[in-house]
Amino acid sequence: MYAPLVMSFEFGSVRPVGPRGPGVVRGWGGVVSVSKRAVGAAAVAAGVVLAAVLTGCSGVRSALGAGSAAPDHRAQEIEQLRAVLAEPAEPFSASLSVKSSDDRTSVEGQGTVTVSDVQTGATGEWMISGSAPVLVYTTTTRDAVYTQLDGGKWHRETRQGQVLVADHRQLALALLAADPASYRGPEQLRSGGTAYRLNGPLPVDRLTDALGVLRRRVADQQVPQCTTDLLVDDRGRLSELSLTCEAGTYRAVTYLGLDGYGPPSEVPPPPDADLPAPS
């Protein structure tokens, strides 16, 4: 059976409370709630970028119903959506929820992200690949990526252009261009405002950034396309992005949710990470 693991994040510390007991990991702020399976004294996480049935969605909306747009309003709403997507991207920060799974790998976590001229963020994720669960903390700054595994030492790598949030604008426009019926209608966000729902297939080569840790596995399985589900708010920001990728008996699913939008903010390196010597 599954038991929740709740981590309360404060600036500079993370305090997990649950089946694994209390502990401290330093690094970043936010809230992480992930799943674990108790196996003896150890715990196994249950969950990249994301689950077949989304039991832990970002919780930012109350659906008005897919396809609720009346025929005489549909064309107008699609043009409104196109206009929103054509506006310059608005920098923001937000809370981030991610899930991904296939027959080999499962990932689930939460964190924060800033989308501006460069994407930065901090996440905590449970990852299972094989039989051993690993708790992975990642902090991505402008020039480096810091990773910590199961409370060990932080490892720093020079950033190589990692994408934290895929370009949903291009995905939404591709869906509309392929089939205007992919627009399913408006939905009301719980935080206020209206969002636009789209759903339809896209070729895998358009979804590389969105597939996260599953991108190589999906390519190896020669999956031709993925069902893509998008929720875009009325300011053009991404609220949800889900992918379902299937070929034969293989199935991979991913989910990314954003909410709690705010002004962009710089993400600092973890305070206890080894930093490069000043030049």
Beta strands, then each sheet from edge to edge (+ up, - down):
strand 1: 2-10
strand 2: 13-17
strand 3: 31-39
strand 4: 42-46
strand 5: 61-62
strand 6: 92-101
strand 7: 105-115
strand 8: 119-129
strand 9: 133-140
strand 10: 144-149
strand 11: 155-158
strand 12: 183-189
strand 13: 194-203
strand 14: 225-233
strand 15: 238-247
strand 16: 250-262
sheet 1: 2+ 1- 3+ 4-
sheet 2: 5+ 12- 13+ 14- 15+ 16- 6+ 7- 8+ 9- 10+ 11-
end
